Amino acid sequence: MANEEKTFKVEGAELIYKNFAGEKSAFNATGKREVSVVLSPEFAETLLAEGWNVRQTKPDEDGEFRYYITMEVSFKFRAPRIVMITAGGRTNMTEDMLNVLDYARFSNVDLIARSYYWNVGDKKGMKAYLQTMFLTLEEDELERKYGINEV
């Protein structure tokens, strides 16, 4: 089937271009929550072959670039499951709590994205949506000592 739902998983992910809050920017409309994940060159090649919209960062000072894919974080039809893990336990993140993730640092991120096929006029494609994400918060010694788990 041509439009069969696809998924991919990244463990130990590096997140870039975080906009969990849905802030307006030069690259983003107000309210559109997105986050990008860095991909290894080999995995990027695999995803490209499957039809995913893989992109490249601008080259750094050494001329090196990285591959990444941007995922929409939407609660409109199928809300993603996002869990923040701290020394104090786990927090199931709701839509109104996501803005804290834009500035947090994580020691580990595991995620699954799913596909969505779109068709507008004579254009069509496949977009990535966040399905599941577990984020382990990087905590300092006092946060670990007191088990602070407030969002």
Backbone torsions as a table, in degrees:
resi	resn	phi	psi	omega
1	MET	NA	130.9	-174.1
2	ALA	-64.8	-40.0	-176.7
3	ASN	-106.0	37.3	178.0
4	GLU	-67.7	135.3	-179.4
5	GLU	-63.3	133.7	178.9
6	LYS	-117.1	156.1	173.9
7	THR	-137.4	160.3	168.5
8	PHE	-143.1	154.3	-177.4
9	LYS	-123.3	139.9	173.7
10	VAL	-130.2	123.1	175.9
11	GLU	-107.8	144.0	-176.1
12	GLY	65.6	39.5	-173.1
13	ALA	-73.4	150.5	170.4
14	GLU	-107.8	121.7	-180.0
15	LEU	-94.2	138.2	174.5
16	ILE	-134.0	166.3	178.3
17	TYR	49.4	49.8	-179.2
18	LYS	-73.6	130.1	173.3
19	ASN	-145.0	62.7	178.7
20	PHE	-68.7	-26.4	-178.9
21	ALA	-75.3	-20.9	-177.8
22	GLY	76.6	32.5	-179.9
23	GLU	-71.1	144.4	176.7
24	LYS	-70.4	138.2	175.9
25	SER	-149.3	-178.5	178.1
26	ALA	-62.7	-23.4	-176.5
27	PHE	-112.0	5.0	-171.2
28	ASN	-148.5	135.9	175.5
29	ALA	-79.2	152.1	178.0
30	THR	-58.1	132.4	176.8
31	GLY	89.5	-8.2	-179.7
32	LYS	-90.4	107.2	-178.5
33	ARG	-87.0	128.0	-179.5
34	GLU	-143.7	157.2	172.3
35	VAL	-151.4	145.9	180.0
36	SER	-114.3	149.4	179.2
37	VAL	-122.8	135.4	178.9
38	VAL	-75.2	140.5	-178.4
39	LEU	-120.4	147.3	172.0
40	SER	-68.8	154.6	178.8
41	PRO	-56.8	-38.1	-179.4
42	GLU	-67.1	-44.6	-179.5
43	PHE	-69.5	-36.4	177.0
44	ALA	-60.1	-41.6	178.6
45	GLU	-62.1	-43.1	178.3
46	THR	-61.3	-47.5	-179.1
47	LEU	-65.9	-38.6	176.4
48	LEU	-59.6	-42.3	179.9
49	ALA	-64.0	-27.9	178.8
50	GLU	-85.3	-6.3	177.2
51	GLY	101.6	6.0	178.7
52	TRP	-72.4	154.6	-178.8
53	ASN	-90.0	79.9	-179.9
54	VAL	-87.2	137.6	-178.6
55	ARG	-123.2	173.0	176.8
56	GLN	-121.3	144.3	173.0
57	THR	-74.1	166.0	172.0
58	LYS	-67.5	149.3	179.2
59	PRO	-62.6	144.1	175.7
60	ASP	-82.8	-170.3	-176.4
61	GLU	-64.0	-20.6	177.4
62	ASP	-93.3	4.1	-179.2
63	GLY	81.6	7.0	-179.5
64	GLU	-88.3	144.9	175.0
65	PHE	-129.4	166.2	178.8
66	ARG	-125.1	152.0	175.2
67	TYR	-90.3	147.2	176.3
68	TYR	-154.0	164.1	173.7
69	ILE	-133.1	138.3	179.5
70	THR	-97.2	133.6	179.0
71	MET	-115.7	136.5	173.6
72	GLU	-81.0	143.3	178.6
73	VAL	-113.4	91.0	-172.9
74	SER	-116.7	137.5	176.8
75	PHE	-105.9	9.5	-172.8
76	LYS	-69.0	-49.8	-176.9
77	PHE	-114.8	-50.4	179.3
78	ARG	-127.6	97.3	-177.1
79	ALA	-64.4	136.7	176.7
80	PRO	-75.0	157.6	172.9
81	ARG	-98.9	116.5	-179.1
82	ILE	-123.6	121.9	-176.5
83	VAL	-124.2	123.6	175.6
84	MET	-98.1	129.4	-177.4
85	ILE	-110.6	128.5	177.7
86	THR	-131.8	175.6	176.6
87	ALA	-60.0	-27.1	-179.1
88	GLY	-84.1	-6.4	179.5
89	GLY	133.7	-157.5	-177.9
90	ARG	-113.3	143.5	176.0
91	THR	-124.8	120.0	173.1
92	ASN	-77.6	114.6	-174.5
93	MET	-79.4	131.2	174.0
94	THR	-97.3	169.1	-177.1
95	GLU	-57.0	-39.9	-177.6
96	ASP	-77.4	-4.5	178.7
97	MET	-99.8	-10.7	-168.9
98	LEU	-65.0	-26.3	-176.1
99	ASN	-57.5	-27.3	179.8
100	VAL	-66.8	-22.8	-178.1
101	LEU	-72.7	-20.0	-179.5
102	ASP	-65.7	-28.8	-174.8
103	TYR	-112.9	-3.1	-178.8
104	ALA	-80.1	154.2	173.8
105	ARG	-109.5	142.8	-174.8
106	PHE	-123.9	139.7	176.2
107	SER	-85.9	-19.8	176.7
108	ASN	-157.8	142.6	175.7
109	VAL	-138.9	126.0	173.2
110	ASP	-120.3	138.0	-176.9
111	LEU	-148.9	159.2	171.4
112	ILE	-129.7	133.5	175.1
113	ALA	-114.5	153.4	177.7
114	ARG	-124.8	161.9	-177.5
115	SER	-93.6	154.6	170.7
116	TYR	-139.9	126.3	180.0
117	TYR	-93.4	132.1	179.9
118	TRP	-122.8	155.2	-179.0
119	ASN	-150.3	112.6	179.6
120	VAL	-128.3	111.5	-178.1
121	GLY	62.5	-124.5	-179.9
122	ASP	-96.5	8.1	179.0
123	LYS	-108.5	143.5	177.2
124	LYS	-150.0	161.7	-179.8
125	GLY	-175.3	-173.0	-179.6
126	MET	-126.1	131.7	-178.2
127	LYS	-116.2	149.2	178.1
128	ALA	-95.7	133.2	174.2
129	TYR	-120.9	138.7	176.1
130	LEU	-66.7	129.5	178.5
131	GLN	-105.4	-49.6	-177.4
132	THR	-144.4	139.0	176.8
133	MET	-148.7	130.4	173.6
134	PHE	-115.9	123.6	-177.0
135	LEU	-120.4	123.2	176.4
136	THR	-95.7	115.1	-176.5
137	LEU	-68.8	134.7	174.2
138	GLU	-80.7	115.5	-174.4
139	GLU	-114.1	148.4	175.0
140	ASP	-85.9	178.0	-173.1
141	GLU	-63.5	-34.0	178.8
142	LEU	-73.6	-38.5	176.8
143	GLU	-62.3	-39.8	177.5
144	ARG	-69.0	-41.4	-177.8
145	LYS	-61.1	-43.8	-175.5
146	TYR	-95.8	-1.0	175.6
147	GLY	59.0	37.9	-179.4
148	ILE	-65.5	127.0	-177.7
149	ASN	-138.8	41.9	-178.1
150	GLU	-97.8	138.1	178.7
151	VAL	-108.9	NA	NA
